[in-house]
Amino acid sequence: MTERRVLRRPVDWWRVPAGALSGLLAGFAALAVAELVSAAVRPEAGPVVAVGGAAIDRTPAPVKDWAIQHFGTNDKLVLQSGILAVLALLAIVLGLLALRHRLLGTAGVLLFGVIGGVAATGRPDSTGLTDALPSVAGAVVGAALLYWLAGRLALHPVRAVPETAPEADPEAATGAAPEATPETASTPAGVDQRPEWDRRGFIIAATAAAAASAGAGALGRSLNAAGAQDAIASRNQITLPAPASKANPVPKGARLRVPGISSFVTSNKDFYRVDTALVVPKVNADTWSLRIHGKGVSRPTTVTFDDLLRRELIERDITLTCVSNEVGGPYVGNARWIGVRLADLLAECGVDPPSKGGPADQLVARSVDGMTIGTPVDDVMDGRDAMLALGMNGQPLPFTHGFPVRMLVPGLFGYVSACKWIKDIELTTFDDYDPYWVKRDWARKAPVKTQSRIDTPKPFARPKAGTVMVAGVAWAQHRGIDKVEVRVDDGPWQQADLAAEDTRDTWRQWSFPWKATSGGHTLTVRATDRTGEVQTEKRTRTIPDGASGWHSVVVTVD
């Protein structure tokens, strides 16, 4: 008698990575479809942006401060990359789960769609339930794809193929039944004990899904980019009128020719950017408008960009500083701004400052991305050059810096004065409303602190012995810098040479010729403002109202 052979296939471990791949493809499809749908809703409603924005809103202030310090202007890229990495990991887990529990893995994808939708509708700039559509639509498509791919990975019994042709069985001729063996007793004749999955079907399905997802994602990006083209075109068409009140020429002695010192005017591309917008708003100047209303506003009004262009414009050199700037940090820059004096616009609306009996002591500026920034009304209307800025360094505002219109108030940290992409101004009180950053434990009022920074030599530099030029910048916006002093190691304070002052609202360059001797040294700088206040030695964190302390660098002189 000859035994019937039954194939025993080795365990097919390729099914596990195929399951992980199916999860990744489902996640990719979900994001691609969400991108496409967001083009019909708005780009900010996409799940990555919505979840990222929600994460920013709920992140404790110290963590945000840490991210800005360590990642700088790349903090948003790091956050988005982290979100994508987490989504990829979860997609793999759901793909593996679907190998055994097809419906459960599919339900997991749908759950993440719900989370994305809730995040989108919960954002301050949400336009309503339609913001949930990209996340929900993407999740439905992703779930359906995972269910389909998991079906291709399901195990099915297959016919065994004999390795060799069966030998003639003598007993078959006599009609005798073949003898049963342990193998054939428990296995139906001709059926393999190890079922297979549909490899060919999975490869075809996965390839088709990847191609369709890539196409949907590319189309979505293209449509979103096309939606921004109108805003880009509107900016390109703007020619800023000559200001009625021009900035004074920068004094000749205001710019020091010291290698390594910060440029007196910070170019638009080098100007720091710190905000919470994961997607830079692209606002069309042709359709933009600003509403002014609230307590004490007897004549509420709405102005357009063209209305502002027709008004009397002012041009001023103003240094801006971010409250997240550590001692010696990079988040400070000086630019020439052109815009409309904000105090005049408020006065035309019937607004009086509290010092003159007005009922509102806080101006709340709202951005198109939902940011709210609260500014003391007295500071806006005390005669300083607070403005709605339209231009920066001779050009319309860059999108990253608030095009078409942003607010700025000399002497105040940006988080209480410099609202980008502004769309609404409400007059209210500090008792009645806490804006975005105040809700996160930052101070309500935040005048810029007197600060100074050593730009050169850099930390851990190795200059040669002899005369070494120590130089940098100092600032105390709206008060002005009166004196800068430098100390070498624990020696006496020595007065540095100050460059000419442009205005009290700009930083001031300084230099100090140091007779350097061999060895390690610590250089420290401090400034004194026009009120006589000396920069404090006391080190404080940036929270709640800006860092303080002296800036020092350690160098080794060869």
Salt bridges, closest charged atoms under 4 A:
ASP12 OD2 - ARG199 NH2 2.21
GLU44 OE1 - ARG42 NH1 3.60
ASP57 OD2 - ARG123 NH1 2.12
ASP75 OD1 - LYS76 NZ 3.42
ASP125 OD2 - ARG42 NH1 3.24
ASP131 OD2 - ARG42 NH2 2.97
GLU163 OE1 - ARG5 NH1 3.31
GLU183 OE2 - ARG8 NH2 3.34
ASP192 OD2 - ARG9 NE 3.05
GLU196 OE2 - ARG9 NE 3.32
GLU196 OE1 - ARG199 NH1 3.66
ASP198 OD2 - ARG152 NE 3.97
ASP270 OD1 - LYS269 NZ 3.35
ASP275 OD1 - LYS76 NZ 3.71
ASP275 OD2 - ARG273 NE 2.80
ASP275 OD2 - LYS420 NZ 2.93
ASP307 OD1 - ARG310 NH2 2.67
ASP317 OD1 - ARG336 NE 2.69
ASP344 OD2 - ARG341 NE 3.85
GLU348 OE2 - ARG311 NH2 2.67
ASP379 OD1 - ARG384 NH2 3.63
ASP382 OD2 - ARG384 NH2 2.81
ASP385 OD2 - ARG316 NE 3.03
ASP385 OD1 - ARG341 NH1 2.87
ASP424 OD2 - HIS293 NE2 3.05
ASP424 OD1 - ARG366 NH1 3.51
GLU426 OE1 - ARG366 NH1 2.87
ASP431 OD1 - ARG444 NH1 3.99
ASP432 OD2 - LYS295 NZ 2.45
ASP434 OD1 - ARG444 NH2 3.25
ASP455 OD1 - ARG453 NE 2.77
ASP482 OD1 - ARG530 NE 3.60
GLU485 OE1 - ARG526 NE 2.82
ASP489 OD2 - HIS521 ND1 2.85
GLU501 OE1 - ARG530 NH1 3.36
ASP505 OD1 - HIS478 ND1 3.22
ASP529 OD2 - ARG479 NE 2.99
ASP545 OD1 - LYS449 NZ 3.27
ASP558 OD1 - ARG462 NH2 3.02
